[in-house]
Amino acid sequence: MDTPQAGAGPEGGSRIVDNIVHFARVLRAAGLPVGPAAVIDAVEAVEVAGITRRDDLYWTLHAVFVKKREHRIVFHEAFETWWRARGLVEKMLAMLSPVAPPRMAEEKPKAGAARVAKALFQDKEPARTVEQPDLEIDARLTMSSREVLQTRDFAQMSAEEIARAMAEIRRLAMPADMVRTRRTESSARGRIIDARRSLRASLRSGGDFIPLKFATRRVVHPPLVALVDISGSMSQYSRLFLHFLHAMTEKRRHVHTFLFGTRLTNVTRQLTLKDPDEALIACSRTVVDWSGGTRIATNLATFNRLWSRRVLGQGAVVLLITDGLERDAADDLGAQMDRLHRSCRRLIWLNPLLRFDGFEAKATGIRTMLPHVDEFRPIHSLDAVGDLVAALSGEAGPRRDPRAWLRDAA
């Protein structure tokens, strides 16, 4: 990698400029808003700062190209893919060594890697291969692209797949859950006598007789309260789930959304904006701890103290979206979870860690929270979101008791 240090010739300076321009194109194709002005700023920043180490180039470009917290993961993966030595030294050592090196376990793709890889190699011509005879393929048991998208992990989606997933979320049928409240409304065949309407109707006849008017209890959607973890391990899932909450806010009343990392932030008003992109931009500007640490117990205590009595009325349903990996000691976590559970009609914990088949409830925070939830569900794909909608509507079958995870871990 050429660097524009003192003594570097014009040819070396032109090569580093070309590399920065191509790197900016990769970031733009991966979904980052990188324009020509940002490319010029990046070239000038590299020339002024000077590059003596790899970290210098990383943080110089990071300061120019990364404008939002959610862009950090994509930038990191793009930088590692574009500027690394691509393992050529290791390959040469493997070829010259008389003994093959031990095969390491295959590393799982990181969040944002799929978008970067597609942006990096989308313009490359495929390698030429020897022509093979035509084969007849029976596609009756294969899956369509939409079926593949339904089960794809949010963190491994490309930029195009994320856009399609957002469109699929907005086309979901919203939950049809209804509850009866204590408030009444007029009804021709109700069983409750409406004394106020009956006396008002008697005035028309001068009070000679009182025609009875009836009322029935009002049936409404229960309030939906979402507590969304936006820490570094949850940012990819939380951002797409916010699109689901934005669609819910458009279709029904009393949807309250709170984001928490190291502090609790109410973004209910921001999600009322009509355009989903504008709504998420407003949320990003309001939240100051996106992709940071997690303090679940502290934020639950803040919610229980300041917001529970305001938003948890009329049989509210609470969606807790977090992986349960608590940063602080979990001494107060059980008490705060118990208070939250007793304040709502139903507490559903959505955990993306359930996407792993071998998941076990061994973390202290997870073991502390599980006894206080009604349902324990995954939230890593469109299928999981669809199952959540069915569960909120009461259409899903019996769910496994969350406490069974504790018995299995024991």
C-alpha positions as CSV (number, residue, x, y, z in Angstrom):
1,M,0.0,0.0,0.0
2,D,1.5,3.3,-1.1
3,T,1.4,6.3,1.3
4,P,1.7,10.0,0.6
5,Q,4.7,10.5,2.8
6,A,7.5,13.0,2.3
7,G,9.7,11.5,-0.4
8,A,6.9,9.6,-2.1
9,G,6.9,10.3,-5.8
10,P,4.0,11.6,-7.8
11,E,3.3,8.1,-9.0
12,G,2.9,6.8,-5.4
13,G,0.6,9.8,-4.6
14,S,-1.6,9.0,-7.6
15,R,-1.9,5.4,-6.6
16,I,-3.1,6.2,-3.1
17,V,-5.6,8.7,-4.6
18,D,-6.9,5.9,-6.9
19,N,-7.2,3.5,-4.0
20,I,-9.2,6.0,-1.9
21,V,-11.5,6.7,-4.9
22,H,-12.2,3.0,-5.4
23,F,-12.6,2.5,-1.7
24,A,-15.2,5.3,-1.6
25,R,-17.1,3.6,-4.5
26,V,-17.2,0.4,-2.5
27,L,-18.6,2.2,0.5
28,R,-21.3,3.9,-1.7
29,A,-22.3,0.5,-3.2
30,A,-22.5,-0.9,0.3
31,G,-25.0,1.7,1.4
32,L,-23.0,4.5,2.9
33,P,-23.8,8.1,1.6
34,V,-20.4,8.9,0.2
35,G,-20.3,11.7,-2.4
36,P,-17.6,13.4,-4.5
37,A,-17.1,16.0,-1.8
38,A,-16.4,13.3,0.8
39,V,-13.8,11.7,-1.5
40,I,-12.0,15.0,-2.0
41,D,-12.0,15.6,1.8
42,A,-10.6,12.1,2.3
43,V,-7.7,12.6,-0.1
44,E,-6.9,16.0,1.5
45,A,-7.1,14.5,5.0
46,V,-4.7,11.7,4.1
47,E,-2.2,14.2,2.6
48,V,-2.4,16.5,5.6
49,A,-2.3,13.8,8.3
50,G,0.3,11.6,6.8
51,I,0.3,7.8,7.1
52,T,2.9,6.0,9.1
53,R,0.8,3.1,10.3
54,R,-2.2,1.2,9.1
55,D,-4.3,2.5,12.0
56,D,-3.6,6.1,10.9
57,L,-5.2,5.5,7.5
58,Y,-8.1,3.7,9.1
59,W,-9.0,6.5,11.5
60,T,-8.4,9.2,9.0
61,L,-10.8,7.7,6.5
62,H,-13.2,6.8,9.3
63,A,-13.4,10.5,10.4
64,V,-14.4,11.5,6.9
65,F,-16.7,8.7,5.6
66,V,-18.5,7.6,8.8
67,K,-21.4,10.0,9.6
68,K,-23.7,7.8,11.7
69,R,-23.1,5.2,14.3
70,E,-24.7,2.4,12.3
71,H,-22.1,3.0,9.5
72,R,-19.2,1.9,11.6
73,I,-19.7,-1.9,11.1
74,V,-19.9,-1.5,7.3
75,F,-16.9,0.8,7.1
76,H,-14.8,-1.6,9.3
77,E,-15.6,-4.6,7.1
78,A,-15.0,-2.6,3.9
79,F,-11.6,-1.4,5.2
80,E,-10.5,-4.9,6.2
81,T,-11.5,-6.4,2.9
82,W,-10.1,-3.6,0.7
83,W,-6.8,-2.8,2.4
84,R,-5.6,-6.0,3.8
85,A,-2.9,-8.2,2.1
86,R,-5.5,-10.8,1.2
87,G,-3.6,-13.6,2.8
88,L,-0.9,-13.9,0.0
89,V,2.0,-14.5,2.5
90,E,0.0,-17.3,4.3
91,K,-0.7,-18.9,0.9
92,M,3.0,-18.9,-0.1
93,L,4.1,-20.4,3.3
94,A,1.4,-23.1,2.9
95,M,2.8,-24.0,-0.6
96,L,6.4,-24.1,0.5
97,S,5.8,-25.9,3.8
98,P,6.3,-29.7,3.7
99,V,3.5,-30.1,6.2
100,A,0.1,-28.7,5.6
101,P,-0.9,-26.2,8.4
102,P,-3.8,-27.3,10.6
103,R,-7.2,-26.2,9.2
104,M,-8.7,-23.6,11.4
105,A,-12.4,-23.5,12.2
106,E,-14.4,-21.6,9.6
107,E,-15.2,-18.1,11.0
108,K,-18.8,-17.0,10.8
109,P,-19.4,-14.0,8.5
110,K,-19.5,-10.8,10.5
111,A,-22.3,-8.3,10.4
112,G,-22.1,-6.1,7.3
113,A,-19.7,-8.5,5.5
114,A,-22.3,-9.6,2.9
115,R,-23.0,-6.0,1.8
116,V,-19.3,-5.1,1.6
117,A,-18.5,-8.3,-0.4
118,K,-21.3,-7.6,-2.9
119,A,-20.3,-4.0,-3.3
120,L,-16.6,-4.9,-3.8
121,F,-17.1,-7.6,-6.4
122,Q,-20.3,-6.7,-8.2
123,D,-18.4,-5.2,-11.2
124,K,-15.9,-8.1,-11.4
125,E,-16.2,-10.5,-14.3
126,P,-16.8,-14.1,-13.3
127,A,-13.8,-16.4,-13.8
128,R,-14.0,-18.4,-17.1
129,T,-14.7,-22.0,-16.6
130,V,-14.7,-25.0,-19.0
131,E,-18.0,-25.5,-20.7
132,Q,-20.0,-28.3,-19.2
133,P,-22.7,-30.3,-20.8
134,D,-26.2,-29.1,-20.4
135,L,-27.9,-30.6,-17.4
136,E,-31.6,-30.8,-16.7
137,I,-32.4,-29.6,-13.2
138,D,-35.6,-30.4,-11.3
139,A,-36.4,-27.2,-9.4
140,R,-39.5,-28.4,-7.7
141,L,-37.8,-28.7,-4.3
142,T,-35.7,-25.5,-4.6
143,M,-36.6,-22.2,-2.9
144,S,-37.4,-18.9,-4.5
145,S,-35.5,-15.7,-3.7
146,R,-38.3,-14.6,-1.5
147,E,-38.3,-17.8,0.5
148,V,-34.5,-17.4,1.0
149,L,-35.0,-13.8,2.1
150,Q,-37.6,-14.9,4.7
151,T,-35.0,-17.1,6.5
152,R,-31.9,-14.9,5.9
153,D,-30.3,-13.5,9.0
154,F,-30.6,-9.7,9.2
155,A,-26.9,-9.2,10.0
156,Q,-25.8,-11.2,6.9
157,M,-28.1,-9.3,4.4
158,S,-26.7,-7.3,1.5
159,A,-27.8,-3.7,1.0
160,E,-30.3,-4.8,-1.7
161,E,-31.7,-7.6,0.6
162,I,-32.1,-5.1,3.5
163,A,-34.2,-2.8,1.2
164,R,-36.4,-5.8,0.2
165,A,-36.7,-6.8,3.8
166,M,-37.9,-3.4,4.7
167,A,-40.5,-3.5,2.0
168,E,-41.7,-7.0,3.2
169,I,-42.0,-5.7,6.7
170,R,-44.3,-2.9,5.6
171,R,-46.5,-5.4,3.7
172,L,-47.0,-7.6,6.8
173,A,-50.5,-7.8,8.2
174,M,-50.5,-6.0,11.5
175,P,-51.7,-7.9,14.6
176,A,-55.4,-8.0,15.2
177,D,-55.3,-8.3,18.9
178,M,-58.2,-6.6,20.7
179,V,-59.1,-6.1,24.4
180,R,-62.2,-4.9,26.2
181,T,-61.6,-1.7,28.3
182,R,-63.6,-0.2,31.2
183,R,-64.8,2.6,29.0
184,T,-68.2,2.2,27.3
185,E,-69.7,3.2,24.0
186,S,-73.3,3.4,22.8
187,S,-74.8,0.2,21.5
188,A,-78.3,-0.8,20.4
189,R,-78.1,-4.2,22.1
190,G,-75.8,-3.7,25.0
191,R,-76.3,-5.1,28.5
192,I,-75.2,-1.9,30.4
193,I,-77.8,0.9,30.8
194,D,-76.4,4.2,29.8
195,A,-77.9,6.5,32.4
196,R,-76.7,9.7,30.9
197,R,-78.0,9.1,27.4
198,S,-81.3,7.8,28.9
199,L,-81.9,10.9,30.9
200,R,-81.0,13.1,28.0
201,A,-83.5,11.2,25.8
202,S,-86.3,11.7,28.4
203,L,-86.1,15.5,28.0
204,R,-87.5,15.2,24.6
205,S,-90.8,13.9,26.0
206,G,-90.9,16.3,29.0
207,G,-89.9,13.6,31.4
208,D,-93.1,11.6,31.0
209,F,-91.2,8.4,30.3
210,I,-87.6,7.4,30.2
211,P,-86.4,5.5,27.1
212,L,-83.6,3.2,28.1
213,K,-80.3,3.5,26.2
214,F,-77.7,0.8,26.4
215,A,-73.9,0.7,26.1
216,T,-71.2,-1.9,25.8
217,R,-67.6,-2.0,26.7
218,R,-65.2,-0.6,24.1
219,V,-63.0,-3.0,22.3
220,V,-59.6,-1.4,21.2
221,H,-56.1,-2.5,20.4
222,P,-54.0,-2.7,23.6
223,P,-51.0,-0.4,23.9
224,L,-47.8,-1.8,22.5
225,V,-44.6,-0.8,24.3
226,A,-41.2,-1.8,22.7
227,L,-37.9,-1.6,24.6
228,V,-35.2,-1.9,22.0
229,D,-31.6,-2.6,22.7
230,I,-29.3,-0.6,20.4
231,S,-25.9,-1.8,21.7
232,G,-23.2,-2.8,19.3
233,S,-24.3,-6.5,19.2
234,M,-27.9,-5.5,18.5
235,S,-27.7,-2.6,16.1
236,Q,-28.3,-4.6,12.9
237,Y,-31.4,-6.2,14.3
238,S,-32.7,-3.2,16.1
239,R,-32.6,-1.0,13.0
240,L,-34.8,-3.3,10.9
241,F,-37.1,-3.9,13.8
242,L,-37.6,-0.1,14.0
243,H,-39.2,-0.4,10.5
244,F,-41.7,-2.8,11.9
245,L,-42.5,-0.5,14.8
246,H,-42.8,2.4,12.4
247,A,-45.4,0.4,10.4
248,M,-47.2,-0.4,13.6
249,T,-47.3,3.3,14.6
250,E,-48.9,4.1,11.3
251,K,-51.7,1.5,11.6
252,R,-52.7,1.7,15.3
253,R,-52.6,4.1,18.2
254,H,-50.8,3.8,21.5
255,V,-47.5,2.4,20.2
256,H,-44.6,3.5,22.4
257,T,-40.9,2.9,21.5
258,F,-37.9,3.3,23.8
259,L,-34.3,2.7,22.8
260,F,-31.7,1.9,25.3
261,G,-28.0,1.3,25.4
262,T,-26.3,3.0,28.3
263,R,-29.3,5.3,28.8
264,L,-33.1,5.2,27.9
265,T,-34.5,7.4,25.1
266,N,-38.1,7.8,24.1
267,V,-38.4,7.9,20.3
268,T,-42.2,7.5,20.0
269,R,-42.6,11.0,18.6
270,Q,-39.8,10.5,16.0
271,L,-41.5,7.3,14.7
272,T,-44.7,9.2,13.9
273,L,-43.0,10.8,10.9
274,K,-44.6,9.5,7.7
275,D,-41.4,8.6,5.8
276,P,-39.6,5.7,7.4
277,D,-36.1,6.9,6.4
278,E,-36.8,10.3,8.0
279,A,-38.2,8.6,11.1
280,L,-35.0,6.6,11.5
281,I,-32.8,9.6,10.9
282,A,-34.7,11.5,13.6
283,C,-34.1,8.5,15.9
284,S,-30.4,8.5,15.2
285,R,-30.1,12.2,15.9
286,T,-32.0,11.8,19.2
287,V,-30.1,8.8,20.5
288,V,-26.5,9.5,21.6
289,D,-25.5,5.9,22.7
290,W,-26.1,4.0,19.5
291,S,-23.8,0.9,19.1
292,G,-22.4,1.4,22.6
293,G,-22.6,-0.7,25.7
294,T,-25.6,-2.1,27.5
295,R,-27.1,-1.4,30.9
296,I,-30.3,-3.4,31.0
297,A,-31.0,-3.2,34.7
298,T,-30.4,0.6,34.9
299,N,-32.6,1.3,31.9
300,L,-35.4,-0.9,33.1
301,A,-35.3,0.9,36.5
302,T,-35.6,4.2,34.6
303,F,-38.5,3.0,32.6
304,N,-40.3,1.5,35.6
305,R,-39.9,4.8,37.6
306,L,-40.7,7.4,34.9
307,W,-42.8,5.7,32.2
308,S,-44.5,2.6,33.3
309,R,-47.6,4.3,34.8
310,R,-47.9,6.5,31.7
311,V,-47.8,3.8,29.0
312,L,-48.6,0.5,30.6
313,G,-52.4,0.9,31.0
314,Q,-55.3,-1.0,29.4
315,G,-53.6,-4.3,29.2
316,A,-50.4,-3.2,27.5
317,V,-48.1,-5.7,25.8
318,V,-44.3,-5.2,26.2
319,L,-41.8,-6.3,23.6
320,L,-38.3,-6.5,25.1
321,I,-35.7,-6.7,22.2
322,T,-32.2,-7.5,23.6
323,D,-29.7,-10.3,23.7
324,G,-29.6,-10.3,27.5
325,L,-25.8,-9.7,27.7
326,E,-25.8,-7.3,30.7
327,R,-22.7,-5.1,31.1
328,D,-23.2,-4.3,34.8
329,A,-23.8,-6.7,37.7
330,A,-27.2,-8.2,37.5
331,D,-28.1,-7.7,41.2
332,D,-31.1,-5.4,40.5
333,L,-32.0,-7.0,37.1
334,G,-34.4,-9.6,38.5
335,A,-36.3,-7.1,40.6
336,Q,-36.7,-4.7,37.7
337,M,-37.8,-7.5,35.4
338,D,-40.4,-8.7,38.0
339,R,-41.8,-5.2,38.3
340,L,-42.1,-4.8,34.6
341,H,-43.8,-8.2,34.2
342,R,-46.4,-7.3,36.9
343,S,-47.1,-3.9,35.3
344,C,-48.1,-5.3,31.9
345,R,-50.5,-7.9,30.6
346,R,-47.9,-9.7,28.5
347,L,-44.1,-9.6,28.4
348,I,-42.4,-11.0,25.2
349,W,-38.7,-11.2,25.1
350,L,-37.2,-11.2,21.5
351,N,-33.6,-12.4,21.4
352,P,-31.6,-12.8,18.2
353,L,-29.3,-15.3,19.9
354,L,-32.1,-17.9,19.5
355,R,-31.1,-18.2,15.8
356,F,-28.3,-20.5,16.9
357,D,-29.4,-24.1,17.3
358,G,-27.1,-24.8,20.2
359,F,-28.2,-21.8,22.2
360,E,-28.2,-22.3,26.0
361,A,-29.2,-20.0,28.8
362,K,-25.9,-19.8,30.5
363,A,-25.2,-16.1,30.8
364,T,-26.1,-14.6,34.1
365,G,-28.3,-11.8,32.7
366,I,-30.3,-14.3,30.6
367,R,-30.8,-16.6,33.5
368,T,-32.0,-13.7,35.6
369,M,-34.5,-12.4,33.1
370,L,-36.1,-15.7,31.9
371,P,-38.3,-16.4,34.9
372,H,-40.1,-13.1,34.4
373,V,-41.2,-13.3,30.7
374,D,-44.2,-14.9,29.2
375,E,-42.7,-15.8,25.8
376,F,-39.1,-16.2,24.5
377,R,-38.8,-15.7,20.8
378,P,-36.1,-15.2,18.1
379,I,-36.1,-11.9,16.1
380,H,-33.4,-12.4,13.4
381,S,-35.3,-12.9,10.2
382,L,-38.6,-12.0,8.4
383,D,-40.0,-15.4,9.4
384,A,-39.4,-14.5,13.0
385,V,-41.2,-11.2,12.6
386,G,-44.1,-13.0,11.0
387,D,-44.3,-15.4,13.9
388,L,-44.3,-12.4,16.3
389,V,-47.3,-10.9,14.4
390,A,-49.2,-14.2,14.6
391,A,-48.4,-14.4,18.3
392,L,-49.6,-10.9,19.0
393,S,-52.8,-11.8,17.2
394,G,-53.3,-15.0,19.2
395,E,-53.0,-17.2,16.1
396,A,-49.8,-19.0,17.1
397,G,-49.8,-22.4,18.7
398,P,-48.6,-23.1,22.3
399,R,-45.1,-21.8,22.9
400,R,-42.4,-23.4,25.0
401,D,-42.3,-22.2,28.5
402,P,-39.3,-19.8,28.9
403,R,-38.4,-21.4,32.2
404,A,-37.7,-24.6,30.2
405,W,-34.5,-23.0,29.0
406,L,-33.4,-22.8,32.6
407,R,-34.1,-26.5,33.2
408,D,-32.2,-27.4,30.0
409,A,-29.2,-25.3,31.0
410,A,-29.2,-26.9,34.5
